[in-house]
Amino acid sequence: MPRSDSASLFPSEPATSDTTTGWVIAHCDGGARGNPGPAGYGAVLQDSAGHVLAELSGFLGVRSNNVAEYAGLLACLDWALKHHHPRLRVISDSLLMVRQMEGRFKVKSPDLRPLWELARSRAARLEQFEIAHALRHKNKDADRLANLAMDRGQSGAEAAVEVVSV
């Protein structure tokens, strides 16, 4: 049953290895070449044993890096909901997005507010949701996928693509 109180969606302590069984772990990233500029997102979703469930990647057109970060988060949330995975732990190198999702930073940007509201709404539909910040070097697979999306978009090959491998 989904949680109804948003404060309980974001525990102060991240899950430990003893409590990660049944969780999907998602590393997501977004970026823009220039700010704003050609933007894309990437994400790698794994089961609790570390097996890759999906790789997501999409070109967003000209957007800000923060919009791209939220696009990566929303792609992870959408994937978890569509594939009936009720527990999602997201790891991102965007401190701003993580702190906004935790409720520790206000969402002042009119561009980010609707994305934040949508992400909070989707996270509330899960049984459990956690989000954590990681340094960039611990998020390199998601970064690679975001850069591939930007490469595809800048080459004119694709306007918007999502690559999923299961």
C-alpha positions in Angstrom: 0.0 0.0 0.0 1.5 3.4 -0.9 2.5 5.7 1.8 0.3 8.7 2.4 2.5 11.0 4.4 5.4 12.5 2.4 7.7 12.8 5.4 8.0 9.1 5.7 9.0 8.8 2.0 12.4 10.2 2.8 14.1 8.6 5.8 17.1 10.3 7.3 19.2 7.1 7.1 19.7 5.3 3.8 18.9 1.6 3.5 21.7 -0.8 4.6 22.5 -4.0 2.9 20.2 -5.9 5.3 17.2 -3.9 4.1 17.8 -3.7 0.4 16.3 -7.0 -0.6 13.4 -6.4 -3.0 14.6 -2.9 -3.8 15.5 -1.5 -7.2 18.6 0.7 -7.0 18.7 3.4 -9.7 21.7 5.5 -10.5 20.5 8.5 -12.5 22.1 11.5 -14.0 21.3 14.4 -16.3 23.4 17.0 -18.0 23.4 19.9 -20.5 26.2 21.1 -22.7 25.9 24.7 -21.9 23.3 25.8 -19.4 20.8 25.7 -21.0 22.0 23.6 -23.9 21.6 20.2 -25.6 20.5 18.0 -22.6 20.0 14.4 -21.8 19.5 12.0 -19.0 20.7 8.5 -18.2 19.9 5.9 -15.6 20.9 2.3 -14.7 18.5 0.3 -12.6 19.6 -2.8 -10.8 18.1 -5.3 -8.5 19.3 -5.8 -4.9 21.9 -8.3 -6.1 23.4 -5.9 -8.6 21.9 -7.3 -11.8 21.1 -4.7 -14.4 17.4 -4.5 -15.0 17.3 -1.6 -17.4 19.4 1.2 -18.9 17.5 4.4 -19.7 18.7 7.3 -21.8 16.9 10.2 -23.5 17.7 13.4 -25.3 15.7 16.4 -24.1 16.5 19.2 -26.5 17.7 22.4 -25.1 17.2 22.4 -21.4 19.1 23.2 -18.2 21.2 20.7 -16.4 18.7 20.7 -13.4 15.8 19.9 -15.7 17.9 17.1 -17.1 18.5 15.8 -13.6 14.8 15.7 -12.9 14.1 14.0 -16.2 16.5 11.2 -15.1 14.7 10.8 -11.8 11.3 10.8 -13.5 12.4 8.1 -15.9 13.4 5.9 -13.0 10.2 6.5 -11.2 8.2 5.8 -14.3 10.1 2.6 -14.9 9.6 1.3 -11.4 5.9 2.0 -11.5 5.4 0.5 -15.0 7.3 -2.6 -14.0 5.6 -3.0 -10.6 8.7 -2.5 -8.5 7.3 -1.0 -5.2 10.7 -0.1 -3.6 13.0 2.3 -5.3 16.3 3.8 -4.1 17.6 6.5 -6.3 21.2 7.6 -6.3 22.1 10.9 -8.0 25.0 13.3 -8.1 22.7 16.3 -8.1 22.8 17.6 -4.6 20.1 20.2 -5.4 17.6 17.6 -6.7 18.3 15.2 -3.8 17.9 17.9 -1.2 14.7 19.3 -2.9 13.2 15.8 -3.0 14.1 15.3 0.7 12.3 18.6 1.5 15.6 20.2 2.8 15.8 22.7 0.0 13.0 24.9 -1.4 12.1 24.6 -5.0 12.3 28.2 -6.2 12.7 27.7 -9.9 9.5 27.9 -11.9 11.0 25.4 -14.4 11.8 22.8 -11.7 8.6 23.2 -9.5 6.3 21.1 -11.8 9.0 18.4 -12.2 9.5 18.3 -8.5 5.7 18.0 -7.9 5.5 15.2 -10.4 8.4 13.4 -8.9 7.0 13.7 -5.4 3.6 12.4 -6.7 5.1 9.4 -8.4 7.4 8.6 -5.4 4.3 8.6 -3.2 2.7 5.9 -5.4 5.6 3.5 -4.4 5.5 1.5 -1.2 9.0 2.8 -0.3 11.2 5.5 -1.9 14.6 6.7 -0.9 17.0 9.1 -2.6 20.6 9.7 -1.8 23.4 11.9 -3.1 26.6 10.4 -4.4 29.7 12.0 -5.9 30.0 12.0 -9.6 32.6 9.3 -9.8 30.1 6.9 -8.2 27.5 7.6 -10.8 29.6 7.1 -14.0 27.4 4.6 -15.8 24.4 7.0 -15.6 26.6 9.8 -16.7 27.8 7.8 -19.7 24.2 7.2 -20.7 23.3 10.8 -20.3 26.3 11.8 -22.5 25.3 9.2 -25.1 21.8 10.8 -25.2 23.3 14.2 -25.8 25.6 12.8 -28.5 22.6 11.2 -30.3 20.6 14.4 -30.0 23.4 16.7 -31.2 24.1 14.5 -34.2 20.4 14.9 -35.2 20.0 11.1 -35.2 17.2 11.1 -32.7 15.0 13.8 -31.1 14.1 11.7 -28.1 15.1 8.1 -27.3 14.8 5.8 -24.4 16.9 2.7 -24.5 15.8 -0.1 -22.2 17.7 -3.4 -21.8 16.2 -6.0 -19.6 
